Amino acid sequence: MTKLSGFKAYDIRGKFPEELNEELAYKIGYYYTKYLNAKKIIIGHDIRKSSEVLSLNLANGINDAGADVVDIGLCGTEMIYFGTSFLETDGGIMITASHNPPEYNGMKFVKKDSVPVGYNSGLNKIEKMIVKKNPIIVSDEKGKVTGLDLMNDFINKLKKIFNNNKIKPLRVVVNAGNGCAGLALDELEKILPVEMIKIFNNPDSNFPNGVPNPLLPENRAYTIDAVKKHNADLGVAWDGDYDRCFFFDEHGNFIEGYYIVGLLAKSILKNNPGENIVHDPRLIWNTLDIVKANFGTPVQSISGHAFIKEKMREVNAIYGGEMSAHHYFRDNAYSDSGMIPFLLVLQLISEENKTLSKLVDGMIEKYPCSGEINSTISNPKKKLEDIAQKYTGGKRDRNDGLSVEYDDWRFNLRISNTEPIIRLNVESRGNVELMKQKTEQLLKEIRG
């Protein structure tokens, strides 16, 4: 079967209009509705120039298949996750390319109860219908489109997850990156007892200050400079569709998502001892220590939102975290959120009466890590096996790439689902030099 280049492991993503265009959006809407046998689907979109025309055609396809559309307009991905569950629709589609360059766009999918739909759980069937040109028969009872402003309901949902009364009057730099987060931040500002110093808050499809991807070191300088300039208590930056947020301490230091997983686990277990906490296998020692010390049970999952959400449902986990800054909450339909971590960290800083650096520095010192390092190579599968043959002495786990654990250091090596890229993470037990040495050694072997 011919493959459509935009269909990826977890979503649809590609350049507009070469890989994703109006005609394809219509077909996706039509066939997704048929696949779900849906009567109502919620849709929303990010700020990209192509988003509105894709949204219009997506809605037409859904309507022609006989289903109604609830269109919540410009929003974040987590509002689609929330809205699908809150409105009890049969599915939800978010039009976004998140942190990709401006010429890209894409779609993320969920079905009833915000259960994710990826390539192996439905998108492959949609692709097959499109490629095989299954007949499109416009329903005798076409659906209709209803516009809905869901922001107030979304904010009310957030208010049930954090305790606003426990948050102190902090000064916080918030960087929406000209994506969609600014809309939610404007509403949260009305209820939070914090001073928000907003940078790049207005949605702008031109992304005049760079694509909103705080994982790129060159994109962090704006937030770092603002934290220092305004003597802020912390800084927070979001990606384009704000399903991820990234933290900076009061000195402007970027905090790896790995340590935020531990921080949130500690915060949540404080009031919910005995609960299951799901984590990915890339960096684990800090998370294991904190979860066990706070009377929780750590549960490992394969990396990726579909796997994390599935595992969380399986074990009824209250929280799941990935070092890539995806954070999932049972009270949020097991879905990832970029606003809930922001609010919970504000609450934790206030409750503990400690700066963010004081909360995480001990973790960083105890378990220094490399952060994820990507290498583009011609044959990632062969390289992974070469590394596996070389590192034979430690405890091994092949559940998600290759994890090898020794007494004082460990690493995980994974292959990208969509690109010829291999991803390395290294951590040690309190030995920064050892971590750096092993990282450098592995990178030479990977790239050599």
C-alpha positions, 0 to 999 in steps of 0.5 A, spaced: 500 500 500 502 507 498 504 510 504 502 518 505 508 521 508 504 525 513 502 519 517 506 518 523 506 514 529 502 518 533 499 523 529 499 527 522 504 532 521 507 535 514 508 541 510 503 545 507 500 544 502 505 538 499 503 533 505 497 536 508 492 540 504 485 542 504 483 536 500 486 531 505 483 535 511 476 533 508 478 526 507 481 525 514 474 528 517 470 524 512 473 517 513 475 519 521 468 520 522 466 513 518 471 509 522 469 512 529 461 511 527 461 518 530 455 523 531 459 528 534 466 530 534 470 536 537 475 540 533 480 546 534 486 549 531 493 553 533 495 559 530 498 557 524 497 560 517 494 554 514 490 552 520 483 555 519 483 553 512 484 546 514 479 546 520 474 548 515 475 543 510 476 538 516 469 540 518 466 539 511 468 532 511 465 530 518 459 534 516 458 530 509 459 523 513 453 525 517 456 528 524 456 534 527 462 538 529 463 542 535 468 548 533 472 551 539 477 555 534 483 557 536 486 553 542 491 548 545 491 541 544 489 540 552 483 543 550 481 538 545 483 533 550 478 536 555 473 538 551 472 531 548 471 528 555 467 534 558 462 534 552 462 527 551 463 527 544 465 521 540 472 524 538 476 530 537 481 533 532 486 538 534 490 541 528 497 543 530 504 542 528 506 544 535 513 546 535 515 545 528 517 550 523 511 555 520 510 551 513 508 545 517 501 543 520 498 537 523 493 533 526 492 530 533 486 525 534 482 522 540 476 518 540 471 517 546 473 519 553 480 522 550 483 515 548 489 517 543 489 514 536 495 513 533 498 510 527 497 503 529 490 504 533 486 507 527 490 512 523 493 506 519 486 505 517 484 512 515 490 512 511 488 505 507 481 508 506 484 514 503 489 511 499 484 506 496 479 511 494 474 508 498 467 512 496 465 518 499 457 518 499 455 525 502 450 523 508 442 524 507 443 527 514 449 532 513 451 534 520 452 541 522 458 546 525 457 549 532 462 554 535 463 554 542 467 558 547 470 552 552 475 557 555 471 558 562 469 551 562 477 549 561 479 554 567 474 551 571 476 544 570 483 547 572 481 550 578 479 543 581 486 540 580 490 545 584 489 549 590 489 557 588 489 559 596 495 556 597 499 560 591 503 566 594 504 572 590 510 570 586 513 574 580 513 569 574 515 570 567 511 567 562 513 566 555 507 563 550 512 564 544 507 567 540 503 560 540 496 559 543 498 559 551 497 566 551 489 566 551 489 561 557 494 565 561 490 571 560 484 568 563 489 564 569 492 571 570 485 574 573 484 568 578 492 567 580 495 571 586 501 572 581 504 577 577 505 575 570 511 578 566 508 576 559 513 575 553 511 574 546 504 573 549 500 574 543 498 569 538 502 570 531 502 565 525 509 569 523 512 566 529 516 573 529 521 571 535 522 564 533 518 557 533 515 556 540 520 550 542 523 551 548 527 545 547 532 549 543 537 552 547 537 558 542 530 559 544 531 559 551 535 566 552 528 570 552 526 567 558 532 567 561 534 574 560 527 576 562 527 572 569 534 576 570 531 582 568 525 582 572 528 578 578 522 573 577 521 567 582 521 563 576 520 562 568 515 558 564 515 557 557 510 553 552 511 550 546 506 552 540 500 548 542 502 548 549 501 541 551 508 542 554 511 547 559 518 548 560 521 551 567 527 556 569 529 557 576 530 564 579 537 564 576 534 563 569 537 556 569 533 551 565 530 545 568 530 538 565 524 535 564 526 529 568 527 533 574 520 536 573 517 529 573 520 528 580 517 534 583 510 533 580 510 526 583 512 528 590 507 534 590 501 529 588 503 523 592 503 528 598 496 528 598 495 522 595 500 516 598 500 509 595 498 511 588 501 509 582 506 514 578 508 512 570 514 514 568 518 513 561 525 509 561 530 514 558 532 517 565 529 513 571 533 513 578 531 520 580 523 518 579 524 511 582 527 514 589 522 520 589 516 516 588 518 510 593 520 515 598 513 519 598 509 512 598 508 511 591 509 506 586 513 507 580 510 503 574 515 504 567 512 505 560 514 505 553 516 512 551 510 516 547 504 519 549 499 513 547 503 508 551 503 512 557 496 513 557 495 506 556 499 504 561 496 509 566 489 507 564 491 500 565 494 501 572 489 507 574 495 511 575 494 518 578 500 521 574 505 520 568 511 524 566 516 523 561 523 527 561 521 530 554 516 535 558 509 531 557 505 530 564 499 526 564 494 526 569 488 522 571 484 528 573 485 530 566 482 524 562 489 521 563 491 526 558 497 531 557 497 538 559 502 544 559 498 548 564 497 543 570 504 542 571 505 550 571 499 551 576 502 545 581 509 548 581 507 554 583 503 551 588 509 547 591 514 553 591 508 556 595 507 550 600 514 548 601 516 556 601 522 554 597 525 557 591 525 552 585 532 551 585 532 549 592 527 544 590 531 541 584 538 542 586 538 536 590 535 532 585 540 534 579 546 533 584 544 526 586 542 524 579 546 528 574 544 527 567 546 529 559 539 531 557 536 527 550 542 528 545 540 526 538 544 524 532 542 523 525 546 517 522 544 512 516 543 506 520 540 507 527 538 500 527 545 497 526 548 502 530 543 500 536 545 493 536 553 495 535 552 498 542 548 493 545 554 488 543 559 492 546 555 494 553 554 487 555 556 487 563 550 491 566 543 490 567 539 490 560 532 492 558 530 492 551 523 494 552 524 501 549 530 501 545 536 499 549 537 501 557 543 498 560 544 500 568 551 499 572 552 500 579 554 508 578 551 510 571 546 508 566 544 510 559 538 509 554 538 509 547 532 509 542 531 510 535 526 515 532 519 513 530 519 518 524 527 520 522 533 517 522 535 519 529 538 515 535 536 519 541 541 518 547 540 519 555 545 518 560 545 519 568 549 517 574 549 517 581 552 523 583 558 523 579 557 529 574 564 527 571 562 520 570 556 522 566 560 527 562 565 522 560 560 516 559 556 521 554 562 523 550 564 516 550 557 513 547 557 519 542 563 518 539 561 510 538 554 512 535 557 518 531 563 514 529 
